[in-house]
Amino acid sequence: MSDLKRAAAFYENVLGLKKIREWSNYVVFDVGGVQLGLKLGGKLEIFLLADNIEKAYQSLKEKGVKFVTQPMDQPWGARTATFVDPDGNMFTLEHFKR
């Protein structure tokens, strides 16, 4: 994203997506239970909510999915693991602790 404010306005005002978090360099939208992240200077990121990160991580890894991070706790209260599809698009499994 070269212009995060313009991109965020497009996703929120034109596409009608609900903005759920925003920082100066990152914006997150809800897309029917899937989170879409826009990062200044970065590419589109997609967050998939999972009930059990370790189980989802292991199952996908056994199917040959290439993970770029192992499951780890994040400062915003989630546990995540990131993988790439065959074209290099990034997806992050995410679970919020209760």
Residue frames relative to the residue before (quaternion, step in Angstrom):
aa qw qx qy qz dx dy dz
M 1.0000 0.0000 0.0000 0.0000 0.00 0.00 0.00
S 0.2152 -0.7877 0.5638 0.1239 3.56 -0.70 1.02
D 0.7721 0.1427 -0.0881 0.6130 3.61 1.20 -0.52
L 0.2341 -0.8340 0.4865 0.1135 3.55 0.11 1.33
K 0.6412 0.5259 -0.3370 0.4458 3.62 0.95 -0.78
R 0.6551 0.5001 -0.3062 0.4763 3.59 0.97 -0.86
A 0.6640 0.4997 -0.3048 0.4653 3.58 0.91 -0.91
A 0.6571 0.5104 -0.3117 0.4590 3.60 0.93 -0.91
A 0.6367 0.5186 -0.3280 0.4670 3.59 0.99 -0.79
F 0.6288 0.5305 -0.3344 0.4598 3.60 0.98 -0.76
Y 0.7023 0.4650 -0.2775 0.4621 3.59 0.77 -1.02
E 0.7117 0.4479 -0.2585 0.4755 3.59 0.99 -0.81
N 0.8021 0.3484 -0.1655 0.4558 3.60 0.64 -1.10
V 0.7208 0.4023 -0.2494 0.5064 3.59 1.03 -0.68
L 0.7614 0.3513 -0.2030 0.5057 3.59 0.80 -0.98
G 0.4053 -0.7556 0.4382 0.2697 3.58 1.23 -0.34
L 0.3762 0.7272 -0.4968 0.2878 3.59 1.15 0.48
K 0.4585 -0.6852 0.4987 0.2674 3.56 -1.11 0.70
K 0.3048 -0.7325 0.5821 0.1780 3.57 -0.74 1.10
I 0.1332 -0.8293 0.5402 0.0520 3.58 -0.72 1.05
R 0.7857 0.0262 -0.0375 0.6170 3.61 1.23 -0.37
E 0.0205 0.8025 -0.5959 0.0186 3.54 -1.14 0.62
W 0.0422 -0.7458 0.6648 0.0056 3.52 -1.10 0.89
S 0.6977 -0.4686 0.3137 0.4418 3.60 -1.19 0.07
N 0.7949 0.2731 -0.1430 0.5226 3.60 1.13 -0.55
Y 0.7716 0.2669 -0.1325 0.5620 3.61 1.27 0.11
V 0.0393 -0.7797 0.6249 0.0020 3.57 -1.05 0.83
V 0.1464 -0.7867 0.5961 0.0649 3.59 -1.01 0.85
F 0.1145 -0.7815 0.6125 0.0310 3.56 -1.00 0.97
D 0.3827 -0.6752 0.5773 0.2538 3.54 -1.27 0.53
V 0.0408 -0.7714 0.6351 -0.0029 3.55 -0.90 0.99
G 0.7825 -0.3395 0.1772 0.4910 3.57 0.30 1.27
G 0.7765 -0.3180 0.1748 0.5152 3.59 0.90 0.86
V 0.6498 0.4120 -0.3080 0.5595 3.57 1.31 -0.11
Q 0.2790 -0.7665 0.5527 0.1709 3.57 -0.88 0.88
L 0.1805 -0.7649 0.6144 0.0693 3.51 -1.00 0.97
G 0.1212 -0.8213 0.5565 0.0334 3.58 -0.65 1.11
L 0.1482 -0.7637 0.6243 0.0712 3.55 -0.99 0.91
K 0.0882 -0.8143 0.5737 0.0067 3.57 -0.74 1.07
L 0.4960 -0.6484 0.4912 0.3038 3.55 -0.89 0.95
G 0.8291 0.1428 -0.1393 0.5223 3.56 -0.76 1.05
G 0.6868 0.4656 -0.2778 0.4841 3.58 1.26 0.05
K 0.5531 -0.5721 0.4809 0.3683 3.52 -1.33 -0.28
L 0.7015 -0.4436 0.3662 0.4208 3.49 -1.37 0.18
E 0.0859 -0.7768 0.6219 0.0500 3.59 -1.03 0.81
I 0.1710 -0.7798 0.5964 0.0839 3.58 -1.00 0.82
F 0.1833 -0.7797 0.5948 0.0686 3.55 -0.88 1.07
L 0.1391 -0.7784 0.6100 0.0515 3.56 -0.84 1.03
L 0.3530 -0.7475 0.5238 0.2056 3.57 -0.66 1.10
A 0.0673 -0.7961 0.6013 -0.0053 3.55 -0.94 0.94
D 0.4840 -0.6643 0.4900 0.2905 3.56 -1.09 0.74
N 0.7941 0.0722 0.0038 0.6034 3.56 1.08 -0.78
I 0.3317 -0.7842 0.4935 0.1774 3.58 -0.24 1.28
E 0.6715 0.5116 -0.3177 0.4318 3.58 0.81 -0.95
K 0.6634 0.5035 -0.2973 0.4670 3.58 0.95 -0.89
A 0.6681 0.4858 -0.2977 0.4785 3.61 0.91 -0.91
Y 0.6261 0.5428 -0.3229 0.4573 3.58 1.00 -0.88
Q 0.6943 0.4780 -0.2801 0.4593 3.58 0.78 -1.02
S 0.6593 0.5194 -0.3087 0.4476 3.59 0.91 -0.91
L 0.6952 0.4569 -0.2784 0.4799 3.59 0.89 -0.90
K 0.6236 0.5414 -0.3358 0.4531 3.58 1.02 -0.77
E 0.6443 0.5190 -0.3125 0.4667 3.60 1.03 -0.80
K 0.6756 0.4677 -0.2802 0.4963 3.59 1.21 -0.50
G 0.6189 -0.5997 0.3210 0.3928 3.57 1.28 0.18
V 0.3887 0.7141 -0.4948 0.3068 3.59 1.23 0.25
K 0.3493 -0.7434 0.5389 0.1869 3.57 -0.96 0.95
F 0.1543 -0.7899 0.5913 0.0523 3.56 -0.54 1.22
V 0.2760 -0.7554 0.5729 0.1583 3.56 -1.05 0.81
T 0.7605 0.1197 -0.1351 0.6238 3.59 1.31 -0.17
Q 0.4189 -0.6558 0.5635 0.2774 3.53 -1.19 0.59
P 0.6729 -0.4622 0.3535 0.4567 3.62 -1.21 0.22
M 0.1265 0.7889 -0.5893 0.1198 3.56 -0.88 1.01
D 0.5111 -0.6250 0.4996 0.3138 3.53 -1.23 0.60
Q 0.2278 -0.7711 0.5854 0.1045 3.54 -1.10 0.83
P 0.6075 -0.5953 0.3805 0.3630 3.60 -1.12 0.57
W 0.6610 0.5058 -0.3168 0.4548 3.62 1.17 -0.39
G 0.6588 -0.5663 0.2910 0.4007 3.58 1.25 0.34
A 0.6130 0.5319 -0.3577 0.4619 3.57 1.23 0.18
R 0.2799 -0.6687 0.6457 0.2399 3.51 -1.41 0.14
T 0.0317 -0.8365 0.5453 -0.0437 3.59 -0.73 1.05
A 0.0288 -0.7308 0.6789 0.0641 3.51 -1.43 0.27
T 0.1949 -0.8164 0.5393 0.0689 3.58 -0.76 1.05
F 0.0259 -0.7887 0.6142 -0.0075 3.56 -1.05 0.87
V 0.3273 -0.7226 0.5700 0.2142 3.54 -1.32 0.23
D 0.4209 -0.6648 0.5484 0.2831 3.53 -1.21 0.60
P 0.7393 -0.4241 0.2587 0.4546 3.64 -1.20 0.08
D 0.6977 0.4440 -0.2778 0.4888 3.63 1.17 -0.43
G 0.5941 -0.6059 0.3519 0.3951 3.59 1.28 0.09
N 0.4286 0.6790 -0.4825 0.3500 3.61 1.24 0.20
M 0.3610 -0.7668 0.4986 0.1816 3.57 -0.92 0.95
F 0.0540 -0.7560 0.6523 0.0027 3.52 -1.10 0.89
T 0.1313 -0.7890 0.5957 0.0735 3.57 -1.00 0.79
L 0.3035 -0.6968 0.6213 0.1903 3.53 -0.88 1.01
E 0.0034 -0.8199 0.5711 -0.0397 3.58 -0.87 0.91
H 0.0121 -0.7662 0.6424 -0.0112 3.52 -1.09 0.85
F 0.2535 -0.7594 0.5817 0.1439 3.54 -0.90 0.96
K 0.4291 -0.7027 0.5111 0.2467 3.55 -0.82 1.03
R 0.3049 -0.7545 0.5541 0.1755 3.54 -1.06 0.74
